[in-house]
Amino acid sequence: MAEDSPFVAMLVDMGFSKERSEKALKATGNVGVQPAMDWLFSNTEDEVPQTGASSAETQVSPQESSSVQSSASTATASTENQEAKSLKCDVCGKLFKSSLEVEYHATKSGHDSFSESLEEKKPLTEEEKKEKLKQLEEKMRQKRKEREELEKQESLEKEKIRIKSGKEMAEARKKMEELEMKKLLEQRKREKEEDRIARQAIREKIEADKAARRAKAAAEYGNLVPSVPVPTPAPASAPAPTPAAPKRDYTETRLQIRLTNGDTLTQTFGAKEQLSAVRLYIEMNRTDPPGPFNLLTNFPRKVFSFEDYDAPLDVLGLVPSAVVIVQKKVE
């Protein structure tokens, strides 16, 4: 459509109204500015002044309009016997064919004195049209260049803002990462310290439990050991007809103690120590789960009773060495 064509703006810049420019382009097939200009210069009789809906560039103030009409009235009075062929600007001397051109000139230049003239405004020659068109094209190029420069400047400003914003975001992100890393390190340090304290507390509790268990076992078995007098040997019997081999007197015995978890304890005891001393040693040094237990031997198999704990080891047949088995006591 004609209003979409750049030719309309070019014709408006040359002083023609938008409506007549569109009409001229439509009448000439919208093929260019030159044919439209020829049509406009050849069809001035349909030119009418613009109303309030016209462009702001062709509007004049009431004072300027009144001045233009007054000048035109004066010129009419002075040339009442002659037919005016144009309107003339008294300031710059330019001739105009219509009041629309006068108003446009007054708006652009600020001139407010016009009069009718007997001179006829000659149409533009081909050279003048080409020159006018050349000036218009140069003006359009200048405007386009200024617009491109402005857009370029705006683009540079936007790029600067984008780069600045990117740097600020990167710095903020870096600070956040550093803060998160610092918090993580502090948390790990705190967890490590809490773990160390917990381990220390567990070790202290284990040591305290062991000490309490040993003290309890020592107290229990200390109360179980009565002050039994050492049995006196029976009087020697009359010698048999065949003399017996002399019996070796052992003062120590080496016991191998097998715990319930498979571990083994090896310890040397006095031959006259009671079995309760072996039980106390097991209580204080065992590595298997705590709990009540019985002591027994396999060869020959014998489970020691409560009364056996008061008997010496040599009497129980555990001298000079023996294997004692710890068996979990079933309630």
Secondary structure as a PSIPRED ss2 file (coil, helix, strand):
# PSIPRED VFORMAT (PSIPRED V4.0)

   1 M C   1.000  0.000  0.000
   2 A H   0.000  1.000  0.000
   3 E H   0.000  1.000  0.000
   4 D H   0.000  1.000  0.000
   5 S C   1.000  0.000  0.000
   6 P H   0.000  1.000  0.000
   7 F H   0.000  1.000  0.000
   8 V H   0.000  1.000  0.000
   9 A H   0.000  1.000  0.000
  10 M H   0.000  1.000  0.000
  11 L H   0.000  1.000  0.000
  12 V H   0.000  1.000  0.000
  13 D H   0.000  1.000  0.000
  14 M C   1.000  0.000  0.000
  15 G C   1.000  0.000  0.000
  16 F C   1.000  0.000  0.000
  17 S C   1.000  0.000  0.000
  18 K H   0.000  1.000  0.000
  19 E H   0.000  1.000  0.000
  20 R H   0.000  1.000  0.000
  21 S H   0.000  1.000  0.000
  22 E H   0.000  1.000  0.000
  23 K H   0.000  1.000  0.000
  24 A H   0.000  1.000  0.000
  25 L H   0.000  1.000  0.000
  26 K H   0.000  1.000  0.000
  27 A H   0.000  1.000  0.000
  28 T C   1.000  0.000  0.000
  29 G C   1.000  0.000  0.000
  30 N C   1.000  0.000  0.000
  31 V C   1.000  0.000  0.000
  32 G C   1.000  0.000  0.000
  33 V H   0.000  1.000  0.000
  34 Q H   0.000  1.000  0.000
  35 P H   0.000  1.000  0.000
  36 A H   0.000  1.000  0.000
  37 M H   0.000  1.000  0.000
  38 D H   0.000  1.000  0.000
  39 W H   0.000  1.000  0.000
  40 L H   0.000  1.000  0.000
  41 F H   0.000  1.000  0.000
  42 S H   0.000  1.000  0.000
  43 N C   1.000  0.000  0.000
  44 T C   1.000  0.000  0.000
  45 E C   1.000  0.000  0.000
  46 D C   1.000  0.000  0.000
  47 E C   1.000  0.000  0.000
  48 V C   1.000  0.000  0.000
  49 P C   1.000  0.000  0.000
  50 Q C   1.000  0.000  0.000
  51 T C   1.000  0.000  0.000
  52 G C   1.000  0.000  0.000
  53 A C   1.000  0.000  0.000
  54 S C   1.000  0.000  0.000
  55 S C   1.000  0.000  0.000
  56 A H   0.000  1.000  0.000
  57 E H   0.000  1.000  0.000
  58 T H   0.000  1.000  0.000
  59 Q C   1.000  0.000  0.000
  60 V C   1.000  0.000  0.000
  61 S C   1.000  0.000  0.000
  62 P H   0.000  1.000  0.000
  63 Q H   0.000  1.000  0.000
  64 E H   0.000  1.000  0.000
  65 S H   0.000  1.000  0.000
  66 S H   0.000  1.000  0.000
  67 S H   0.000  1.000  0.000
  68 V H   0.000  1.000  0.000
  69 Q H   0.000  1.000  0.000
  70 S H   0.000  1.000  0.000
  71 S H   0.000  1.000  0.000
  72 A H   0.000  1.000  0.000
  73 S H   0.000  1.000  0.000
  74 T H   0.000  1.000  0.000
  75 A H   0.000  1.000  0.000
  76 T H   0.000  1.000  0.000
  77 A H   0.000  1.000  0.000
  78 S H   0.000  1.000  0.000
  79 T C   1.000  0.000  0.000
  80 E C   1.000  0.000  0.000
  81 N C   1.000  0.000  0.000
  82 Q C   1.000  0.000  0.000
  83 E C   1.000  0.000  0.000
  84 A C   1.000  0.000  0.000
  85 K C   1.000  0.000  0.000
  86 S E   0.000  0.000  1.000
  87 L E   0.000  0.000  1.000
  88 K E   0.000  0.000  1.000
  89 C E   0.000  0.000  1.000
  90 D C   1.000  0.000  0.000
  91 V C   1.000  0.000  0.000
  92 C C   1.000  0.000  0.000
  93 G C   1.000  0.000  0.000
  94 K C   1.000  0.000  0.000
  95 L E   0.000  0.000  1.000
  96 F E   0.000  0.000  1.000
  97 K C   1.000  0.000  0.000
  98 S C   1.000  0.000  0.000
  99 S H   0.000  1.000  0.000
 100 L H   0.000  1.000  0.000
 101 E H   0.000  1.000  0.000
 102 V H   0.000  1.000  0.000
 103 E H   0.000  1.000  0.000
 104 Y H   0.000  1.000  0.000
 105 H H   0.000  1.000  0.000
 106 A H   0.000  1.000  0.000
 107 T H   0.000  1.000  0.000
 108 K H   0.000  1.000  0.000
 109 S H   0.000  1.000  0.000
 110 G C   1.000  0.000  0.000
 111 H C   1.000  0.000  0.000
 112 D C   1.000  0.000  0.000
 113 S C   1.000  0.000  0.000
 114 F E   0.000  0.000  1.000
 115 S E   0.000  0.000  1.000
 116 E E   0.000  0.000  1.000
 117 S E   0.000  0.000  1.000
 118 L C   1.000  0.000  0.000
 119 E C   1.000  0.000  0.000
 120 E C   1.000  0.000  0.000
 121 K C   1.000  0.000  0.000
 122 K C   1.000  0.000  0.000
 123 P C   1.000  0.000  0.000
 124 L C   1.000  0.000  0.000
 125 T C   1.000  0.000  0.000
 126 E H   0.000  1.000  0.000
 127 E H   0.000  1.000  0.000
 128 E H   0.000  1.000  0.000
 129 K H   0.000  1.000  0.000
 130 K H   0.000  1.000  0.000
 131 E H   0.000  1.000  0.000
 132 K H   0.000  1.000  0.000
 133 L H   0.000  1.000  0.000
 134 K H   0.000  1.000  0.000
 135 Q H   0.000  1.000  0.000
 136 L H   0.000  1.000  0.000
 137 E H   0.000  1.000  0.000
 138 E H   0.000  1.000  0.000
 139 K H   0.000  1.000  0.000
 140 M H   0.000  1.000  0.000
 141 R H   0.000  1.000  0.000
 142 Q H   0.000  1.000  0.000
 143 K H   0.000  1.000  0.000
 144 R H   0.000  1.000  0.000
 145 K H   0.000  1.000  0.000
 146 E H   0.000  1.000  0.000
 147 R H   0.000  1.000  0.000
 148 E H   0.000  1.000  0.000
 149 E H   0.000  1.000  0.000
 150 L H   0.000  1.000  0.000
 151 E H   0.000  1.000  0.000
 152 K H   0.000  1.000  0.000
 153 Q H   0.000  1.000  0.000
 154 E H   0.000  1.000  0.000
 155 S H   0.000  1.000  0.000
 156 L H   0.000  1.000  0.000
 157 E H   0.000  1.000  0.000
 158 K H   0.000  1.000  0.000
 159 E H   0.000  1.000  0.000
 160 K H   0.000  1.000  0.000
 161 I H   0.000  1.000  0.000
 162 R H   0.000  1.000  0.000
 163 I H   0.000  1.000  0.000
 164 K H   0.000  1.000  0.000
 165 S H   0.000  1.000  0.000
 166 G H   0.000  1.000  0.000
 167 K H   0.000  1.000  0.000
 168 E H   0.000  1.000  0.000
 169 M H   0.000  1.000  0.000
 170 A H   0.000  1.000  0.000
 171 E H   0.000  1.000  0.000
 172 A H   0.000  1.000  0.000
 173 R H   0.000  1.000  0.000
 174 K H   0.000  1.000  0.000
 175 K H   0.000  1.000  0.000
 176 M H   0.000  1.000  0.000
 177 E H   0.000  1.000  0.000
 178 E H   0.000  1.000  0.000
 179 L H   0.000  1.000  0.000
 180 E H   0.000  1.000  0.000
 181 M H   0.000  1.000  0.000
 182 K H   0.000  1.000  0.000
 183 K H   0.000  1.000  0.000
 184 L H   0.000  1.000  0.000
 185 L H   0.000  1.000  0.000
 186 E H   0.000  1.000  0.000
 187 Q H   0.000  1.000  0.000
 188 R H   0.000  1.000  0.000
 189 K H   0.000  1.000  0.000
 190 R H   0.000  1.000  0.000
 191 E H   0.000  1.000  0.000
 192 K H   0.000  1.000  0.000
 193 E H   0.000  1.000  0.000
 194 E H   0.000  1.000  0.000
 195 D H   0.000  1.000  0.000
 196 R H   0.000  1.000  0.000
 197 I H   0.000  1.000  0.000
 198 A H   0.000  1.000  0.000
 199 R H   0.000  1.000  0.000
 200 Q H   0.000  1.000  0.000
 201 A H   0.000  1.000  0.000
 202 I H   0.000  1.000  0.000
 203 R H   0.000  1.000  0.000
 204 E H   0.000  1.000  0.000
 205 K H   0.000  1.000  0.000
 206 I H   0.000  1.000  0.000
 207 E H   0.000  1.000  0.000
 208 A H   0.000  1.000  0.000
 209 D H   0.000  1.000  0.000
 210 K H   0.000  1.000  0.000
 211 A H   0.000  1.000  0.000
 212 A H   0.000  1.000  0.000
 213 R H   0.000  1.000  0.000
 214 R H   0.000  1.000  0.000
 215 A H   0.000  1.000  0.000
 216 K H   0.000  1.000  0.000
 217 A H   0.000  1.000  0.000
 218 A H   0.000  1.000  0.000
 219 A H   0.000  1.000  0.000
 220 E H   0.000  1.000  0.000
 221 Y H   0.000  1.000  0.000
 222 G H   0.000  1.000  0.000
 223 N H   0.000  1.000  0.000
 224 L H   0.000  1.000  0.000
 225 V C   1.000  0.000  0.000
 226 P C   1.000  0.000  0.000
 227 S C   1.000  0.000  0.000
 228 V C   1.000  0.000  0.000
 229 P C   1.000  0.000  0.000
 230 V C   1.000  0.000  0.000
 231 P C   1.000  0.000  0.000
 232 T C   1.000  0.000  0.000
 233 P C   1.000  0.000  0.000
 234 A C   1.000  0.000  0.000
 235 P C   1.000  0.000  0.000
 236 A C   1.000  0.000  0.000
 237 S C   1.000  0.000  0.000
 238 A C   1.000  0.000  0.000
 239 P C   1.000  0.000  0.000
 240 A C   1.000  0.000  0.000
 241 P C   1.000  0.000  0.000
 242 T C   1.000  0.000  0.000
 243 P C   1.000  0.000  0.000
 244 A C   1.000  0.000  0.000
 245 A C   1.000  0.000  0.000
 246 P C   1.000  0.000  0.000
 247 K C   1.000  0.000  0.000
 248 R C   1.000  0.000  0.000
 249 D C   1.000  0.000  0.000
 250 Y C   1.000  0.000  0.000
 251 T C   1.000  0.000  0.000
 252 E E   0.000  0.000  1.000
 253 T E   0.000  0.000  1.000
 254 R E   0.000  0.000  1.000
 255 L E   0.000  0.000  1.000
 256 Q E   0.000  0.000  1.000
 257 I E   0.000  0.000  1.000
 258 R E   0.000  0.000  1.000
 259 L C   1.000  0.000  0.000
 260 T C   1.000  0.000  0.000
 261 N C   1.000  0.000  0.000
 262 G C   1.000  0.000  0.000
 263 D C   1.000  0.000  0.000
 264 T E   0.000  0.000  1.000
 265 L E   0.000  0.000  1.000
 266 T E   0.000  0.000  1.000
 267 Q E   0.000  0.000  1.000
 268 T E   0.000  0.000  1.000
 269 F E   0.000  0.000  1.000
 270 G E   0.000  0.000  1.000
 271 A C   1.000  0.000  0.000
 272 K C   1.000  0.000  0.000
 273 E C   1.000  0.000  0.000
 274 Q E   0.000  0.000  1.000
 275 L H   0.000  1.000  0.000
 276 S H   0.000  1.000  0.000
 277 A H   0.000  1.000  0.000
 278 V H   0.000  1.000  0.000
 279 R H   0.000  1.000  0.000
 280 L H   0.000  1.000  0.000
 281 Y H   0.000  1.000  0.000
 282 I H   0.000  1.000  0.000
 283 E H   0.000  1.000  0.000
 284 M H   0.000  1.000  0.000
 285 N H   0.000  1.000  0.000
 286 R C   1.000  0.000  0.000
 287 T C   1.000  0.000  0.000
 288 D C   1.000  0.000  0.000
 289 P C   1.000  0.000  0.000
 290 P C   1.000  0.000  0.000
 291 G C   1.000  0.000  0.000
 292 P C   1.000  0.000  0.000
 293 F E   0.000  0.000  1.000
 294 N E   0.000  0.000  1.000
 295 L E   0.000  0.000  1.000
 296 L E   0.000  0.000  1.000
 297 T E   0.000  0.000  1.000
 298 N E   0.000  0.000  1.000
 299 F C   1.000  0.000  0.000
 300 P C   1.000  0.000  0.000
 301 R E   0.000  0.000  1.000
 302 K E   0.000  0.000  1.000
 303 V E   0.000  0.000  1.000
 304 F C   1.000  0.000  0.000
 305 S C   1.000  0.000  0.000
 306 F C   1.000  0.000  0.000
 307 E H   0.000  1.000  0.000
 308 D H   0.000  1.000  0.000
 309 Y H   0.000  1.000  0.000
 310 D H   0.000  1.000  0.000
 311 A C   1.000  0.000  0.000
 312 P E   0.000  0.000  1.000
 313 L C   1.000  0.000  0.000
 314 D C   1.000  0.000  0.000
 315 V C   1.000  0.000  0.000
 316 L C   1.000  0.000  0.000
 317 G C   1.000  0.000  0.000
 318 L C   1.000  0.000  0.000
 319 V C   1.000  0.000  0.000
 320 P C   1.000  0.000  0.000
 321 S E   0.000  0.000  1.000
 322 A E   0.000  0.000  1.000
 323 V E   0.000  0.000  1.000
 324 V E   0.000  0.000  1.000
 325 I E   0.000  0.000  1.000
 326 V E   0.000  0.000  1.000
 327 Q E   0.000  0.000  1.000
 328 K E   0.000  0.000  1.000
 329 K C   1.000  0.000  0.000
 330 V C   1.000  0.000  0.000
 331 E C   1.000  0.000  0.000
